[in-house]
Amino acid sequence: MILAGAVFSFAQISTSSPDTLTVEDAPDQEIVCYGKTVIVKSRAKGVLAIGGDVIVEGQVTGDVGAIGGSVFQKEGSYIGGDVFIIGGKYKPDSANPLREEGRETVMYAGYEEELRDLSQNPASLFAPHFSVAFLAQRLLSVLFWFVVSLGLATIAPGAVSRAIARFQLSTLKVIAIGVAAFLVTTIGVVGSLSVLPNYLSAIFGLMAFVLLILAYVFGRVALHVSVGKLLQKRLLGGKNNSETLAILIGVVAWTLLLSIPYVWTLALFALFSAGIGLVLTARPQRNWQTR
């Protein structure tokens, strides 16, 4: 996929090879390229490559970004905006590259190959390949969530028990409230980017992200215990009522469900929705008495 600004333009852009997009002269165009390396020969307004590198040989007056790739700035070339890189590196040929004063370089260099492969083959996100590393990640996930679930169930057994009861009595209601809140939060965060100042929208987005993660953790722990007790009762009958064993069974069951290709996306969304719904439907204990 290649997006190069308006359709009616005289930008000189060509595909020199299946994996390369060459920009000869496009001074008024924002170039967004998917799965290809972008080479700016002369001019461009801005460049974003997803799953490929950006090679600047001429002049880019705006921002340059790469996700799953690196940004190369050749000798004598110029970048007027910020450089934003995820899964790659910024590699200028010169020790003092030509950049607009005050502009920043934001870079996260980890997982370059993984992000590149994912962007070039998005279907792998829904159908992961089974391997030794995949199995090791799932074993670590089981251990992590078992510790978290056991700790939270020990520290706040009342809150977890009430959440389980609410979910069992009103499953559809809890999930519906969670889905609605998730959509409203997502729309609010996206809308704040164009309405609020940058620092306020960043704070709002960070707060929403933290609250969603906390709700996800609480909801997942509650569902670990709930599903674990259900499976324990079905598999073992009344022979063993250990809550620790129930939590372990629940963690293993959800980890297996989240490892099934394509199904894991629905399971993850259900966990998010259930967690948010359980938090929003919680009622405070009436421990305070008015005197």
Secondary structure, DSSP 4 states (H G I P E B T S, - for coil): -EEES-SS---EEEEEETTEEEEEEEEEEEEEEESSEEEEEEEEEEEEEESS-EEESSEE-S-EEEESS-EEE-TT-EE-S-EEEESS-EEESSSS-EE-TT--EEEE-S-HHHHHHHHH-THHHHSPPP-HHHHHHHHHHHHHHHHHHHHHHHH-HHHHHHHHHHHHHSHHHHHHHHHHHHHHHHHHHHHHHHHS-HHHHHHHHHHHHHHHHHHHHHHHHHHHHHHHHHHHHHHHTTS---HHHHHHHHHHHHHHHTTSTTHHHHHHHHHHHHHHHHHHT----------
